[in-house]
Amino acid sequence: MRNPSFFMTTGANTFTKQERLCSSKLIDRLFSEGNRQISVFPIRLVWLLADDIDGVQILISAPKRNFHHAVDRNRIKRQVREFYRTHSAPVKETVAGKGKGLALAFLFNDNKLWDSDKLTERLATAVGKLVETLSEQ
């Protein structure tokens, strides 16, 4: 049997349970008070910068209306999660500099699946715009 410490990762490219947005109250608040200005097809970002949030918490959504098969929705969510896991450092640094927390939703708006490379380019553009916007505030 493997050592339990084998399963604990401490690297910068991780996506932990604390980074998942699970609170229904916070999700409702995100969509009622959140900012929706950043949209880079096929992704729309909704975010809320607040004092009562710990770090960065994200939510990823792929609509059942456009993707009837769960395997397709799961693929999209996996692609976005992988992008966030590897490219989240600028967002985390910006939020840490503000001394606040960030609730962030990635909403997928297309009705077809995307290649990971093309989706990564679009996600990078959207997250870059988010970092610029957060830096200006």
Stockholm file with secondary structure:
# STOCKHOLM 1.0

chainA/1-137         MRNPSFFMTTGANTFTKQERLCSSKLIDRLFSEGNRQISVFPIRLVWLLADDIDGVQILISAPKRNFHHAVDRNRIKRQVREFYRTHSAPVKETVAGKGKGLALAFLFNDNKLWDSDKLTERLATAVGKLVETLSEQ
#=GR chainA/1-137 SS CCCGGGGCCCSSSCCCGGGBCCCHHHHHHHHHHCBCCCEETTEEEEEEEETTSCSEEEEEECCTTTCCSHHHHHHHHHHHHHHHHHHCHHHHHHHHHHTSEEEEEEEECCSSCCCHHHHHHHHHHHHHHHHHHHHHC
#=GC SS_cons         CCCGGGGCCCSSSCCCGGGBCCCHHHHHHHHHHCBCCCEETTEEEEEEEETTSCSEEEEEECCTTTCCSHHHHHHHHHHHHHHHHHHCHHHHHHHHHHTSEEEEEEEECCSSCCCHHHHHHHHHHHHHHHHHHHHHC
//
